[in-house]
């Protein structure tokens, strides 16, 4: 199996295929290149397991990553940085689970709405890249890949539309913070690809299997 092909699968969001191919190589080759490939595909798989709410599997992968770190020289510190992010991803997943079980009603609504939005996006062929990505005190609910476009998504959840439309909450202050967070993400990842900003509204109650979901693509966002 061509290692470059596996890295290309990672970029295309073909996480499971890349992970399985890397495991086949690593089973017969424990060298640094194979170990590095195994590490990065396992990082992708850990994030996928958290998104799928398979927290125990994600924790097992984290333990495996710790072992892999011993076999690879991390001169630039990228792997150590990735481990910190994996730990944060697991913590975020555990927090969402805890909020859904024991959190106050308004926080349960927010977590449930984001879960519904993420599931909807995956059904539409989007690949979820990040959830709850934080830039200082600003955050982006969901970052997804769709075709060759990176999509930043704000999720608004309401029980009903009696008073205001959910998307009306994406006001001037929120847009300003989102623009700053998006700019930070693009610079941090050193990205040079098309992107857009979407809003997804979820209307229903926690536990509804089919809430009302409206996807507003290419939502106008403040320039800056």
Secondary structure, DSSP 8 states (H G I E B T S, - for coil): --HHHHHHHHHTT-HHHHHHHHHHHHHH--SHHHHHHHHHHHHHHHHHHHHTT-HHHHHHHHHHHHHHHTTS--TTSHHHHHHHHHHHHHHHHHHHHHHHHHS-HHHHHHHHHHHHHHHHHHHTT-EEEEEEEEETTEEEEEEEEETTEEEEEEEEEES-SSSS-GGGGS-HHHHHHHHHHHHHHHHHHT--S-EEEEEEEEES-TT-SS-EEEEETT------
